[in-house]
Structure formats: C-alpha cells, structure tokens
Amino acid sequence: MEHLNKRFQVFLNIFLIYHLLWLIISQAQALKSSKPTRAPNNITASAIFVFGDSTSDPGNNNYIATIFKGNFLPYGRDFANRKPTGRFTNGRLSTDFIASYVGLKEYVPPYLDPSLSTKELMTGVSFASAGTGFDPLTSKLSDVIPLEKQLEYFKEYKKRIGSEIGIQQAEDHVKKAVFIVSAGTNDFVVNYYTVPIRRKIYTVSSYEQFVILHVQHFLQGLWAEGARRIAVAGLPPMGCLPIVITFNSANGLKQRDCLDSYSSVARIYNKILQNELQLMHHSLASFGAKISYVDIYEPLMQMIQGPKKFDLLVTVPVLRILEDLFQIFES
C-alpha cells in the first residue's frame, strides 16, 4: 500500500497541474476583466457547499492522515503571503471564484478547520478531499475522505447550524444554498487504470455505469438532506492528462499527443452523466430542484487543441462553463 500511495501522489500532482491550470487562472482573469466582479441580481445563494476531490479541496486533507496534501510550496505561491493552504493549486480554487462572484465570500474554507466561526459556516464550506472519488475503493486506496463521509459531515454541519439559528431556519438556509460536486477523474485515472482490482470485475463500460450508480446514490443523499440546487461537473479529457500520456504513449517523452482511447471514456461517461442528471432534474423539478451538468470537457479541449484562438486567459471556454453552472443559481 505504501508503494501504491507514492505512485498515487505522483499521479495526483501531475493531474492537478493540468486539470486546474486553465479553469482557475482563466476564471480569475475573467473576473478581473471588464465583466462585473459580482453576479447579476438573479444569481443568488444563501451559501455554497462543495463536495468532491482535489479540484475543490481547500485544505480538508490537512486534518487527516494521508499523503495527499497540498500544504507545501509551490502550492499557494500566488497568495499575498505565498503560504500554501492545502489547496492543490497556486492560488484560489474555481469554487473560491464562484463564491466570490455571487457575493458570498472570497474563499470557501475547509469544513474540518476547527477555527471556523459561525459566520464562516453560514456562508458555506467545502467538504471535498483530494484523491477521492465516487467509487468507495478510490478513497480507500489513498486514505482520504469518501464522498459518503463528506455527506455525513454535511449532516453534522446542519446540526451545528441548527443549534445556532434553529432547526427550521437551518433547513430553509440549506434549501436556498448551492451545492457543487466535482469528482470522478480519480476513479478512472488513479483507480481503474492503475490498480487491477476493478478491472478484474468490470469492463470500462460497466465500470462507467458502476460509477454513475454511485453518483446517483450520492445526489439522492444530498436531496434527502435538503439540497435543491446542485451542479455536477463532468470529466475532463483524461487522455490529455500529462500522467496518462507519459505512462501510455509509445514514447512519453517525445510523443505528447492526447490519447483518445482515454478521452473517449470521459466523453461516454459525461453523456451518461448528463442524461441521468436531466432525468433527475425533470423528475424533481416540481419540488424545486435545479440539477445541472457542468461541461468541462469541451472547453478544456478547445484550450488544448487551439490555444492560439484565445487570450492567455481563454475567457470564451470559461464562460461556457459558467453558463452551465449558473443555471442553478437563478432565483
């Protein structure tokens, strides 16, 4: 297990550089441009709650026993004090920018931070844990927080808030909040394609269905706890991940083209996910549900295949992502 964990750390670090670079830097610039730095009046939320993996973990892994941590340089180097926070990026996460844009807070803090005030809790927290996935095995391989445990932490959160403002007020607060779920890549890159356990049982297509079932189960759990506005991110083009190219190209040092055999898995999974989310949205819309699929695959592919078409900040693809996301914010 120690050998596997070391390999996972390599996978994670390289993956994060790719997966977060364009999303975070370009969103930051988009918000600094001539566009408004605050959302229109119809974009409202009482709080933001985040679940998932390293793409949205602001430091929860700092408080657990795992090697999957981002509390050392060069992480955090773009902050004013150049201090790493546990975010697996050089600055703010995309969820930080979203929270800032809708006027909630500048940073979404980790729920496990024991110093959080009631005010911080009220406007939202992240339960995400780097290295996790929808498949329960994924989090076990890297000793991180499973999504089911993240949901348990959310239940605990509700009790804490309920003791401060009252149970009914807490329920109303949750129903007006926005929930963001970003996970799944580790299930394939770190789990399925790296460790043979799942491959002995599932084909790629049956494993996609297996992961989707866990997505459904998790979202049903969020719904049962009062979540009504939920955004779920799809998978990136996995065949363009540097670690995937390095380990699977005939000559990983010289041949750096994306591997469509991996990216095609993401495309198929995303289509299944999108369909399932649409079905869930339509079945629950009469009860106030707004469930949205956030496409990150196509915008990222645009950046990879034609970066010269855009500014360094690639605002067009980023705005496409935001367009998907903000469907759930509209009141």
WOSUL-V8771 format. One line per field, one symbol per residue. phi: phi as a letter, one per 30 degrees, with the letter a starting at -180 (. if undefined). psi: psi as a letter, one per 20 degrees, with the letter a starting at -180 (. if undefined). A space follows every 10 residues. Layout:
phi = ???
psi = ???
This chain:
phi = .ddddddddd edddededdc edddddddde dcdddddbdd ddcbadabbb bkcddbddkd ddcbdaddbb cbddeiddde chcdcjddad addedddddd ddidadbcdd ddddcddddd dddkbccdbe jdaddededd dchbddddde ddddddeedd dddccjdddd dddddcdccc bbakddecdd cedccdeddd cbdedddedd dddddedddd ddddcjdbbb cbdddddddc dedddddbdd bddcccddcd dddddddded dddedddddd dddcedcjdb cbccdcdded dddddbdddc dedhdddddd ddddddeddd c
psi = hggghhhhgg ggggghgghh ggggghhghh iibiqqiqqr hinqqhrppp qbbhijojjh ihjrnqinqk kqqjpjiiqh jkpqiiplri cqrhhghghg hjkgrhporp hioijprhgg hhiqrpjqop irahphhghh hjlaoqhhhh hhhhggghgg hhigiqgghg ghgghjrppp porhghhggh fgigpighhi hqrghhhghg ghhhgggghh ggghjiphop ppqaqrnhii phhgggiiqh nihhokqqoh hghhgggggh ggggghhggg ghhihijjqo pppooigggh hghghlhihr rhilhghghg ghgggjhihp .
